[in-house]
């Protein structure tokens, strides 16, 4: 398919999505996080009605920078609190639910595996329990991770029918979240009037406004802002890096299409093209070139560090063929957009808001 034909098809799909989400009632768990904040901002541009459920945001967060508290209906509560979650959904009466609430950091899961499992497994049970009692619900998407697969260090991408068995507590808890969703889908959401239920497995998601600890791009940003050298824990590790807009576009397409026809419901990988599964060192080098200002990096490998996979790739053929989704921004474009957004934020929240608006408008041809 030529670039021009794809651009025309993208434009048509973008218009369809904007029309579809206008005035839709969308409930988002984990909306105060990095991906959740970007998702809210996109849906606000599509004129959707948003209700969020999440722990209060960190003081330094994209959620606060974008002032999303004053743009959405808010529930600052724990996903482990089933009663509060049920009441929030009952009051809002959503048509679509995106479940993003999670403990998302691999290294943090080693430090507190109990909290990780409680949040990522029982949190999924709770949102699905609440969804069972929601008559207005038509479409449910559980956001998991590329790390749900049993990693055999293959040089090719994992497909949706591969074994699920994450190694570390974070990855394993998200594998469990997938299994919980599978069980609820077949045990409780199994008749014609039931909502469509899917899971979405994204690659290593990057973008402006991610301030999490122990993630390569936020580590790069922090070092660059301080004028420090970037330190790489695993310079040779290969990951499927993709801009946050690419995976969120996949989630939005999936939720829309299964809302219209449940034949689209299932489990889908959303990752970059093969050429954008790159090493941590390549990513850091690309960031240094995009940032400029003399920033540099060095490797500092700790042989006693907790286990992390050396190579991980996704095969996204299913999403490309069934949903007509495809990644739009390569890793170089993703990194340049992060440098652009961070420098805008350095000049104030209004500049950051204008930059994220421009990036969303560019991506979706608004």
MIDREN-255453 format. One record per residue: x, y, z of N, C-alpha, C in turn; residue in one letter. Coordinates in steps of 0.05 Angstrom, whole numbers, padded with zeros to 5 digits, always signed. Example, Ala and Ser with C-alpha at 12.3 -4.5 7.8 and 13.67 -1.06 7.14 Angstrom:
BEGIN
+00264-00114+00156+00246-00090+00156+00264-00066+00156A/+00257-00045+00142+00273-00021+00143+00258+00001+00157S/
END
This chain:
BEGIN
+00017-00024+00000+00000+00000+00000+00018+00025+00000X/+00013+00044-00018+00028+00068-00019+00022+00087+00003X/+00041+00105+00008+00038+00124+00030+00013+00142+00026X/+00009+00150+00001-00013+00168-00005-00040+00154+00000X/-00042+00129-00009-00067+00114-00004-00072+00110+00026X/-00050+00104+00040-00053+00100+00069-00061+00126+00083X/-00050+00148+00074-00057+00174+00085-00087+00180+00081X/-00097+00173+00058-00126+00178+00052-00143+00160+00070X/-00135+00135+00073-00150+00116+00091-00148+00125+00120X/-00125+00135+00129-00122+00145+00156-00141+00168+00161X/-00142+00186+00142-00159+00210+00144-00188+00201+00147X/-00197+00182+00131-00224+00172+00132-00230+00160+00159X/-00211+00143+00169-00215+00130+00195-00215+00150+00218X/-00198+00171+00216-00197+00192+00237-00224+00206+00238X/-00236+00212+00215-00262+00226+00215-00283+00209+00227X/-00283+00183+00220-00302+00164+00231-00300+00163+00261X/-00275+00161+00271-00271+00160+00300-00280+00185+00314X/-00274+00208+00303-00283+00233+00316-00313+00235+00317X/-00327+00226+00296-00356+00226+00297-00367+00205+00316X/-00353+00182+00317-00362+00160+00335-00360+00169+00365X/-00338+00180+00372-00333+00186+00401-00347+00211+00411X/-00357+00228+00392-00371+00252+00401-00395+00245+00419X/-00395+00256+00443-00416+00252+00463-00417+00224+00475X/-00398+00206+00467-00398+00180+00480-00389+00182+00509X/-00401+00166+00526-00394+00166+00555-00372+00145+00559X/-00348+00155+00565-00324+00137+00566-00313+00138+00595X/-00310+00114+00606-00300+00111+00634-00271+00100+00631X/-00252+00114+00645-00224+00106+00642-00212+00102+00670X/-00204+00077+00676-00189+00073+00700-00159+00079+00695X/-00145+00088+00716-00118+00096+00712-00114+00121+00696X/-00134+00138+00696-00133+00162+00678-00113+00183+00688X/-00103+00181+00712-00084+00201+00722-00055+00194+00714X/-00052+00170+00702-00025+00162+00693-00017+00174+00667X/+00006+00166+00657+00017+00177+00633-00001+00171+00609X/-00006+00145+00604-00023+00138+00581-00051+00147+00584X/-00062+00145+00609-00089+00154+00614-00093+00184+00608X/-00073+00200+00615-00075+00229+00610-00075+00235+00580X/-00058+00221+00565-00058+00225+00536-00085+00216+00524X/-00096+00193+00535-00122+00184+00525-00144+00204+00530X/-00144+00215+00554-00164+00236+00561-00162+00259+00542X/-00138+00268+00537-00134+00292+00520-00144+00286+00491X/-00139+00262+00481-00149+00255+00454-00180+00255+00454X/-00192+00242+00474-00221+00240+00475-00234+00267+00479X/-00221+00285+00493-00232+00312+00496-00233+00326+00469X/-00212+00321+00453-00212+00333+00426-00234+00320+00409X/-00241+00295+00414-00263+00282+00400-00290+00289+00412X/-00290+00306+00433-00315+00315+00446-00330+00292+00460X/-00315+00273+00471-00327+00252+00487-00332+00263+00515X/-00349+00248+00530-00354+00255+00558-00338+00234+00575X/-00320+00244+00592-00301+00227+00605-00306+00226+00635X/-00305+00202+00646-00305+00199+00675-00280+00182+00682X/-00264+00191+00700-00240+00176+00708-00241+00164+00735X/-00226+00143+00739-00223+00130+00765-00194+00122+00769X/-00181+00133+00789-00153+00127+00793-00144+00139+00820X/-00121+00130+00828-00108+00143+00851-00102+00172+00844X/-00101+00190+00864-00094+00218+00858-00067+00220+00843X/-00064+00239+00825-00040+00240+00810-00016+00249+00827X/+00008+00240+00818+00032+00251+00830+00033+00281+00825X/+00047+00295+00843+00048+00324+00840+00060+00332+00813X/+00082+00318+00805+00093+00322+00778+00081+00301+00760X/+00061+00309+00744+00048+00289+00727+00036+00304+00703X/+00033+00289+00681+00021+00301+00657-00008+00309+00663X/-00021+00293+00680-00049+00299+00688-00051+00327+00699X/-00033+00335+00717-00034+00362+00729-00025+00383+00709X/-00004+00377+00693+00005+00396+00673-00017+00404+00654X/-00034+00384+00647-00056+00389+00628-00082+00398+00642X/-00081+00400+00669-00104+00408+00684-00129+00391+00679X/-00125+00365+00676-00147+00347+00669-00168+00345+00691X/-00161+00351+00716-00180+00350+00737-00204+00368+00731X/-00200+00389+00717-00221+00408+00711-00234+00403+00684X/-00227+00381+00671-00238+00374+00645-00253+00348+00645X/-00251+00333+00666-00264+00306+00668-00280+00304+00694X/-00298+00284+00694-00311+00277+00720-00290+00259+00734X/-00286+00264+00760-00264+00252+00775-00273+00234+00797X/-00259+00211+00799-00261+00193+00822-00232+00186+00830X/-00222+00199+00851-00196+00192+00861-00199+00171+00882X/-00194+00146+00873-00199+00123+00891-00182+00099+00881X/-00181+00079+00898-00164+00055+00892-00180+00035+00876X/-00168+00023+00856-00181+00003+00839-00188-00022+00856X/-00175-00025+00878-00180-00048+00896-00205-00045+00912X/-00217-00021+00912-00241-00015+00927-00266-00021+00909X/-00276-00045+00911-00298-00053+00893-00323-00037+00896X/-00330-00030+00921-00354-00015+00926-00354+00012+00913X/-00331+00027+00917-00329+00053+00905-00329+00052+00874X/-00316+00031+00864-00315+00028+00835-00342+00023+00824X/-00357+00005+00836-00384-00001+00827-00402+00024+00827X/-00400+00040+00849-00416+00064+00851-00409+00084+00829X/-00383+00087+00824-00374+00106+00803-00385+00098+00776X/-00384+00073+00769-00394+00064+00743-00425+00066+00742X/-00437+00059+00764-00467+00060+00765-00476+00089+00761X/-00462+00108+00773-00470+00136+00771-00465+00147+00743X/-00443+00139+00730-00436+00151+00705-00450+00138+00681X/-00456+00112+00683-00469+00097+00662-00453+00099+00635X/-00429+00088+00636-00412+00090+00611-00421+00071+00589X/-00414+00079+00565-00419+00062+00542-00393+00046+00535X/-00370+00058+00542-00344+00047+00536-00326+00049+00561X/-00312+00027+00567-00292+00027+00589-00265+00020+00578X/-00245+00037+00585-00217+00030+00581-00205+00025+00609X/-00194+00001+00613-00182-00006+00639-00152-00004+00637X/-00141+00018+00648-00112+00023+00648-00099+00022+00676X/-00116+00022+00697-00105+00023+00724-00087-00001+00729X/-00062+00005+00738-00043-00017+00743-00019-00006+00759X/-00004-00025+00770+00023-00019+00779+00040-00027+00755X/+00052-00008+00741+00063-00013+00714+00093-00017+00712X/+00108-00017+00734+00137-00017+00733+00148-00044+00741X/+00165-00055+00724+00177-00082+00729+00193-00082+00755X/+00212-00063+00758+00229-00063+00782+00213-00058+00807X/+00192-00042+00806+00175-00037+00830+00160-00063+00838X/+00155-00080+00818+00141-00105+00824+00158-00124+00840X/+00184-00122+00837+00202-00138+00854+00202-00128+00883X/+00200-00102+00886+00201-00090+00913+00174-00094+00928X/+00152-00095+00913+00126-00099+00926+00108-00116+00909X/+00113-00143+00908+00098-00160+00891+00069-00163+00900X/+00063-00161+00926+00036-00164+00936+00018-00142+00925X/+00028-00117+00928+00012-00094+00918+00009-00097+00888X/+00029-00105+00874+00028-00109+00845+00006-00128+00837X/+00006-00151+00850-00015-00171+00844-00043-00162+00852X/-00045-00149+00876-00071-00139+00884-00082-00119+00864X/-00065-00101+00855-00074-00080+00836-00080-00091+00809X/-00061-00107+00798-00063-00115+00770-00082-00139+00766X/-00085-00156+00786-00103-00179+00783-00130-00173+00795X/-00131-00167+00821-00157-00161+00833-00169-00135+00822X/-00152-00117+00814-00163-00093+00800-00179-00100+00775X/-00168-00119+00760-00182-00129+00736-00208-00143+00744X/-00207-00160+00764-00231-00173+00774-00252-00152+00782X/-00244-00132+00796-00263-00111+00806-00276-00096+00783X/-00260-00088+00763-00272-00072+00741-00291-00089+00725X/-00284-00115+00722-00302-00133+00707-00327-00139+00723X/-00325-00141+00749-00348-00144+00766-00367-00120+00764X/-00355-00096+00765-00371-00072+00762-00384-00071+00735X/-00369-00079+00714-00380-00079+00687-00404-00098+00684X/-00404-00119+00699-00426-00139+00697-00453-00126+00705X/-00452-00105+00721-00477-00092+00731-00483-00067+00716X/-00469-00062+00694-00472-00037+00679-00487-00043+00653X/-00513-00037+00652-00530-00043+00629-00524-00025+00605X/-00512-00002+00610-00506+00016+00588-00480+00009+00573X/-00464-00009+00584-00438-00015+00573-00440-00031+00546X/-00425-00022+00526-00424-00036+00501-00397-00046+00493X/-00376-00033+00504-00348-00040+00495-00329-00037+00518X/-00313-00058+00523-00294-00059+00545-00267-00067+00535X/-00246-00052+00541-00219-00058+00532-00201-00058+00556X/-00188-00081+00562-00169-00083+00583-00141-00080+00571X/-00126-00059+00581-00100-00053+00571-00079-00069+00587X/-00065-00087+00574-00045-00103+00589-00017-00094+00579X/-00001-00112+00568+00027-00106+00561+00038-00127+00542X/+00060-00119+00528+00074-00139+00511+00088-00160+00528X/+00091-00155+00554+00106-00173+00572+00089-00196+00583X/+00064-00199+00573+00047-00221+00583+00057-00248+00572X/+00072-00247+00550+00080-00272+00537+00103-00286+00552X/+00103-00313+00550+00126-00329+00560+00149-00322+00542X/+00169-00308+00553+00190-00297+00537+00212-00318+00533X/+00215-00327+00508+00235-00347+00501+00259-00334+00487X/+00261-00307+00488+00283-00293+00476+00285-00298+00446X/+00261-00302+00433+00260-00305+00404+00267-00279+00390X/+00280-00281+00366+00285-00257+00351+00261-00247+00334X/+00239-00262+00335+00215-00254+00320+00193-00246+00340X/+00172-00234+00330+00151-00223+00346+00132-00244+00357X/+00123-00240+00381+00102-00258+00392+00075-00251+00381X/+00060-00272+00376+00032-00270+00366+00012-00274+00389X/-00012-00266+00383-00033-00267+00404-00039-00295+00415X/-00032-00316+00400-00038-00343+00408-00015-00357+00422X/+00007-00341+00429+00029-00352+00443+00022-00356+00473X/+00038-00372+00487+00034-00377+00516+00036-00351+00531X/+00019-00348+00552+00020-00325+00570+00033-00334+00596X/+00056-00322+00603+00069-00329+00628+00092-00310+00633X/+00086-00285+00641+00106-00266+00647+00125-00275+00669X/+00150-00268+00668+00171-00277+00687+00169-00262+00713X/+00172-00236+00713+00173-00220+00737+00145-00215+00748X/+00141-00206+00773+00115-00202+00784+00097-00184+00768X/+00108-00162+00757+00092-00144+00740+00081-00159+00716X/+00100-00171+00700+00092-00184+00676+00073-00207+00681X/+00079-00222+00702+00062-00245+00709+00034-00236+00717X/+00033-00214+00733+00006-00204+00741-00010-00195+00718X/+00002-00185+00697-00013-00177+00673-00021-00201+00657X/-00005-00222+00657-00014-00247+00645-00039-00257+00659X/-00039-00255+00686-00062-00263+00701-00086-00246+00695X/-00081-00220+00691-00103-00202+00683-00116-00210+00657X/-00099-00219+00638-00109-00230+00613-00127-00254+00618X/-00118-00272+00635-00134-00297+00640-00160-00291+00654X/-00159-00271+00673-00184-00263+00686-00204-00252+00666X/-00194-00236+00647-00211-00224+00627-00223-00246+00609X/-00206-00266+00602-00216-00288+00586-00238-00303+00600X/-00235-00308+00626-00255-00322+00641-00281-00307+00643X/-00280-00281+00649-00304-00265+00652-00318-00263+00625X/-00302-00260+00604-00314-00257+00577-00331-00282+00570X/-00320-00306+00576-00334-00330+00569-00355-00339+00589X/-00351-00332+00615-00370-00340+00635-00393-00321+00639X/-00388-00295+00635-00409-00276+00642-00417-00257+00619X/-00399-00252+00600-00406-00234+00577-00409-00251+00552X/-00427-00270+00553-00428-00290+00532-00455-00292+00517X/-00472-00271+00521-00497-00272+00505-00498-00248+00487X/-00519-00247+00471-00521-00227+00450-00521-00198+00460X/-00533-00195+00484-00535-00168+00495-00511-00159+00511X/-00491-00177+00515-00468-00171+00531-00450-00151+00516X/-00434-00135+00531-00415-00118+00518-00392-00134+00505X/-00380-00123+00485-00356-00135+00473-00332-00130+00491X/-00316-00151+00495-00293-00150+00514-00268-00158+00499X/-00247-00141+00502-00221-00147+00489-00198-00140+00508X/-00174-00150+00501-00150-00142+00514-00131-00131+00493X/-00115-00111+00501-00096-00098+00483-00068-00099+00495X/-00049-00110+00479-00022-00114+00489-00003-00095+00474X/+00006-00074+00487+00022-00054+00474+00052-00059+00479X/+00068-00048+00462+00097-00049+00465+00107-00030+00486X/+00132-00023+00486+00143-00003+00504+00135+00025+00495X/+00116+00036+00510+00103+00061+00502+00119+00085+00512X/+00125+00103+00494+00140+00127+00501+00126+00152+00491X/+00131+00175+00504+00119+00200+00496+00125+00221+00516X/+00119+00246+00509+00123+00268+00527+00105+00266+00551X/+00116+00273+00574+00100+00274+00599+00101+00249+00615X/+00119+00231+00609+00123+00207+00625+00145+00213+00646X/+00138+00213+00671+00158+00219+00692+00164+00195+00710X/+00157+00171+00702+00160+00147+00718+00189+00141+00724X/+00194+00128+00746+00221+00120+00753+00228+00094+00738X/+00253+00090+00733+00263+00065+00721+00252+00058+00694X/+00247+00079+00678+00240+00076+00650+00261+00092+00634X/+00269+00081+00611+00291+00092+00597+00286+00121+00587X/+00263+00126+00575+00258+00153+00564+00256+00174+00587X/+00240+00169+00608+00240+00188+00630+00268+00192+00642X/+00284+00170+00644+00311+00173+00654+00328+00191+00635X/+00324+00188+00609+00338+00206+00590+00329+00235+00594X/+00304+00239+00597+00293+00266+00601+00304+00279+00626X/+00303+00264+00648+00313+00275+00674+00343+00283+00671X/+00358+00265+00659+00387+00271+00656+00391+00296+00639X/+00376+00297+00617+00380+00320+00599+00372+00346+00612X/+00351+00346+00627+00342+00371+00641+00362+00380+00662X/+00376+00361+00674+00396+00368+00694+00424+00372+00683X/+00427+00365+00657+00454+00367+00645+00472+00344+00653X/+00460+00322+00662+00475+00298+00671+00478+00279+00647X/+00496+00259+00651+00499+00238+00632+00477+00217+00636X/+00466+00206+00614+00446+00185+00616+00460+00159+00622X/+00450+00144+00642+00461+00119+00650+00443+00096+00641X/+00454+00077+00626+00439+00055+00614+00444+00030+00630X/+00422+00018+00641+00424-00008+00656+00429-00031+00637X/+00414-00032+00615+00414-00054+00596+00417-00044+00568X/+00440-00034+00560+00443-00021+00533+00437-00039+00510X/+00440-00066+00513+00435-00084+00490+00407-00095+00489X/+00390-00089+00509+00363-00100+00509+00347-00088+00485X/+00332-00106+00472+00316-00098+00449+00286-00097+00457X/+00273-00075+00452+00245-00071+00459+00229-00059+00435X/+00203-00065+00434+00186-00053+00413+00176-00025+00422X/+00193-00005+00418+00186+00023+00426+00166+00035+00406X/+00146+00048+00418+00126+00062+00401+00115+00086+00415X/+00108+00106+00400+00096+00130+00412+00069+00125+00423X/+00063+00138+00445+00038+00133+00459+00014+00138+00441X/+00015+00156+00422-00007+00161+00404-00013+00137+00387X/+00008+00121+00379+00003+00098+00362-00012+00076+00377X/-00005+00070+00402-00020+00049+00416-00048+00059+00424X/-00050+00084+00432-00077+00094+00439-00095+00095+00415X/-00085+00100+00392-00100+00099+00367-00111+00070+00363X/-00094+00050+00369-00103+00023+00368-00126+00017+00387X/-00123+00026+00412-00144+00022+00432-00171+00034+00423X/-00169+00059+00413-00193+00073+00405-00206+00060+00381X/-00191+00050+00362-00202+00036+00339-00216+00010+00348X/-00202-00005+00366-00213-00030+00376-00239-00025+00391X/-00239-00006+00409-00264-00001+00425-00287+00007+00407X/-00281+00023+00386-00302+00032+00367-00312+00009+00351X/-00294-00007+00339-00302-00028+00321-00317-00050+00335X/-00309-00058+00359-00323-00079+00373-00350-00069+00384X/-00352-00043+00389-00377-00030+00397-00398-00034+00375X/-00389-00032+00350-00406-00034+00327-00412-00063+00319X/-00392-00080+00324-00395-00109+00316-00376-00125+00334X/-00388-00143+00349-00372-00159+00369-00353-00179+00355X/-00355-00182+00329-00336-00200+00316-00307-00190+00318X/-00304-00164+00324-00278-00152+00326-00265-00156+00354X/-00281-00166+00373-00270-00170+00400-00250-00192+00400X/-00229-00188+00416-00208-00208+00419-00184-00197+00433X/-00161-00209+00429-00136-00199+00440-00118-00190+00417X/-00106-00166+00420-00091-00154+00398-00064-00143+00409X/-00044-00147+00393-00018-00133+00397-00018-00106+00383X/-00008-00086+00396-00004-00060+00384+00025-00052+00389X/+00042-00055+00368+00070-00049+00371+00080-00035+00346X/+00106-00029+00346+00118-00015+00323+00124-00034+00300X/+00132-00023+00278+00143-00039+00257+00169-00052+00265X/+00177-00073+00251+00201-00088+00258+00226-00070+00262X/+00228-00050+00245+00252-00033+00245+00253-00016+00270X/+00231-00014+00285+00231+00003+00309+00232-00013+00335X/+00238-00039+00333+00246-00055+00356+00276-00052+00358X/+00285-00035+00376+00313-00026+00376+00325-00030+00404X/+00351-00028+00405+00365-00031+00431+00361-00005+00448X/+00365-00009+00474+00364+00014+00492+00385+00034+00484X/+00409+00025+00476+00430+00043+00469+00423+00059+00444X/+00410+00046+00424+00402+00061+00401+00381+00082+00408X/+00363+00075+00426+00343+00095+00435+00356+00119+00448X/+00375+00113+00466+00389+00135+00480+00405+00152+00461X/+00418+00140+00441+00433+00155+00422+00414+00173+00405X/+00391+00162+00398+00372+00178+00383+00362+00201+00399X/+00357+00196+00425+00348+00218+00442+00369+00240+00444X/+00394+00232+00448+00416+00252+00450+00418+00269+00425X/+00414+00257+00402+00415+00272+00377+00391+00291+00375X/+00368+00282+00384+00344+00299+00382+00345+00322+00402X/+00356+00317+00426+00357+00337+00447+00379+00358+00441X/+00403+00348+00433+00425+00367+00429+00436+00376+00456X/+00446+00400+00458+00455+00412+00483+00477+00396+00497X/+00491+00379+00481+00514+00365+00493+00507+00341+00510X/+00482+00332+00511+00475+00309+00528+00487+00283+00516X/+00496+00265+00534+00509+00240+00526+00500+00218+00544X/+00510+00193+00538+00502+00170+00555+00526+00152+00559X/+00523+00134+00579+00543+00113+00583+00529+00089+00595X/+00540+00065+00591+00529+00040+00601+00540+00035+00630X/+00522+00025+00647+00530+00017+00674+00514-00008+00681X/+00523-00031+00671+00509-00056+00674+00514-00068+00702X/+00493-00074+00717+00495-00087+00743+00488-00117+00740X/+00508-00134+00744+00504-00163+00740+00484-00174+00760X/+00480-00160+00783+00463-00170+00804+00435-00158+00803X/+00429-00142+00782+00403-00130+00780+00381-00151+00775X/+00356-00145+00782+00334-00164+00777+00331-00170+00747X/+00321-00194+00741+00319-00203+00714+00300-00185+00698X/+00310-00178+00674+00293-00165+00653+00299-00179+00627X/+00279-00181+00610+00283-00195+00584+00304-00180+00567X/+00319-00196+00552+00339-00184+00534+00328-00176+00508X/+00308-00191+00498+00296-00185+00472+00266-00191+00473X/+00251-00172+00462+00222-00175+00462+00211-00160+00438X/+00196-00174+00421+00183-00162+00398+00155-00171+00396X/+00139-00156+00381+00110-00163+00377+00105-00167+00347X/+00088-00186+00341+00077-00189+00314+00049-00177+00315X/+00045-00155+00300+00020-00140+00301+00003-00145+00275X/+00008-00167+00262-00007-00173+00238-00037-00173+00242X/-00046-00184+00265-00074-00186+00270-00088-00159+00271X/-00077-00140+00286-00088-00113+00287-00087-00099+00260X/-00066-00103+00245-00063-00091+00219-00084-00101+00200X/-00089-00127+00200-00107-00139+00181-00136-00138+00189X/-00142-00142+00215-00170-00142+00224-00181-00115+00230X/-00164-00098+00243-00174-00072+00251-00166-00049+00232X/-00149-00055+00213-00139-00035+00194-00123-00014+00209X/-00110-00022+00231-00092-00005+00246-00064-00008+00237X/-00047+00013+00239-00019+00010+00233-00004+00032+00248X/+00021+00027+00256+00036+00049+00269+00043+00071+00249X/+00041+00096+00258+00046+00119+00241+00073+00132+00246X/+00082+00133+00271+00106+00148+00277+00129+00128+00283X/+00151+00130+00269+00174+00112+00275+00188+00122+00300X/+00209+00107+00308+00222+00113+00334+00236+00141+00333X/+00246+00148+00310+00259+00174+00308+00239+00197+00312X/+00216+00194+00299+00195+00214+00302+00184+00215+00331X/+00181+00191+00343+00172+00190+00371+00191+00204+00389X/+00217+00199+00386+00237+00212+00403+00238+00242+00399X/+00237+00251+00374+00238+00279+00369+00214+00293+00381X/+00190+00280+00380+00166+00292+00392+00169+00294+00422X/+00183+00275+00435+00187+00276+00464+00206+00299+00471X/+00227+00302+00456+00245+00325+00461+00230+00351+00457X/+00214+00353+00436+00199+00377+00430+00180+00383+00453X/+00165+00363+00463+00146+00368+00484+00160+00376+00510X/+00182+00362+00517+00196+00368+00542+00207+00396+00542X/+00218+00405+00520+00229+00432+00518+00206+00453+00520X/+00183+00446+00509+00159+00464+00511+00151+00466+00541X/+00150+00442+00554+00142+00442+00583+00162+00457+00600X/+00187+00456+00592+00208+00471+00607+00202+00501+00607X/+00186+00510+00587+00179+00538+00585+00151+00544+00596X/+00139+00523+00610+00114+00528+00623+00091+00510+00614X/+00071+00506+00632+00049+00488+00626+00033+00495+00602X/+00030+00521+00597+00014+00530+00573+00028+00522+00548X/+00055+00524+00547+00070+00515+00524+00067+00484+00521X/+00068+00470+00543+00065+00441+00542+00037+00433+00531X/+00016+00447+00540-00011+00442+00530-00012+00447+00500X/-00001+00469+00491-00002+00476+00463+00013+00455+00446X/+00035+00445+00457+00051+00425+00442+00036+00398+00440X/+00024+00389+00462+00009+00364+00461-00015+00367+00442X/-00028+00390+00443-00050+00395+00424-00041+00392+00395X/-00018+00404+00390-00007+00403+00362+00000+00375+00354X/+00012+00360+00372+00019+00332+00365-00005+00315+00361X/-00026+00318+00377-00050+00302+00373-00063+00310+00347X/-00064+00336+00341-00076+00346+00316-00061+00335+00292X/-00035+00335+00293-00019+00325+00271-00024+00295+00267X/-00024+00280+00289-00027+00251+00287-00054+00243+00276X/-00076+00256+00285-00103+00249+00277-00114+00267+00255X/-00097+00284+00243-00106+00302+00221-00130+00319+00229X/-00129+00329+00254-00152+00345+00263-00153+00372+00250X/
END
